[in-house]
């Protein structure tokens, strides 16, 4: 299925079956579909949920605070599972609760994995306030990406993230800059209605830019009235697509890229067609406190690997998708749909994802047509 786009009297043909882009004319002989495949002995991501305990009490937290930590025995169970199936893991992630509470198990897992499996990168999502110099030294040795939950200026952060004081987090952020891994630190701001009522988007971005650290701003998922954002509109997604291209063009510290933009760029560069909405469900795993394996961290204790309902939701074989040129590049969080957090967009003819992919593709091709040097800059900055 072809998406034919005309820009300044020049024709572009995007083949939805092969994800190839052609200029001026479409070839007579069609190329074969290239399906995205993974090496069976290489795992894209393994997530260890190592504690349900937390030193903070964020207003919008969806986790049930507990007192349980992953033990060495449970860690060994998970490590053995990985060792039997994989020779390499591209990314190992530590999650919680607050994972630093169980720091000894982080060290243990890293040391055991390094002795058994080739691990490309490690990362940890943390509120940071418990991190000390010894931990930073360990993270630096093992080339950790540190994702720090940080919601902006003190009058906002301290209101939303009780127990994780702004000044303490900021102190750790500044400490990380002394280490080589400082350029891998990323701040994650959870945007809420409280932000919208107390600080402008421009002021919030300026605050993060002044910190001189990479950051990502993501919308909160909650039903709490005073922090819940309005439902995402078509216009807001369009604005986010525009902003993503601007951030890429300027190599902004704001590293958050709209999914429509990232998917279009990956399609044009790598042409990896997928019949699945979420490839992570096929090449990533998550382990709970007991070392039991699940499809992803959202589905811990909620859905087992190989659940037929999940597999069906993740497949694009439905009447609406079958008639869509964007079928091969479309992405969704299947776990959210499984948990009934989101409505299935392809359940009717009202799915607007095709229009959003079209807008994102059209905008990128405008750069290619009129300002090719900016097009290349967007691509280069995206993959740097």
Buried (B, 14 or more C-beta within 10 A) or exposed (E): EEBEBEEEEEEBBBBBBBBBBBEEEBEEEEEEBBEBEEEEEBBBBBBBBBBBBBBBEBBBBEBEEEEBBBBBEBBBBBBEBBBEEBBEBBBBBBBBBBBBBBBEBBEBBBEBBEEBBEBEBBBBBBBBBBBEEEBBEBBBEBBBBBBBBBBBBEEBBBBBBEBBBBEBBBEBBEBBEEBEBBEBBBBBBBBBBBBBEBBEEEEBBEBBEEBEBBBBBEBBEBEEEEBBBEEEEEEEBBEBBBBBBEBBBEEBBBBBBBBBBBBBBBBBEEBBBBBBBBBBBBBBBBBBBBBBBBBBBBBBEBBEBEBEEBBEBBEBEBEBBEEBBBBBBBBBBBBBBBEEEBEBBBEEEEBEBBEBBBBBBBBBBBBBBEEEEBBEBBBEBBEE
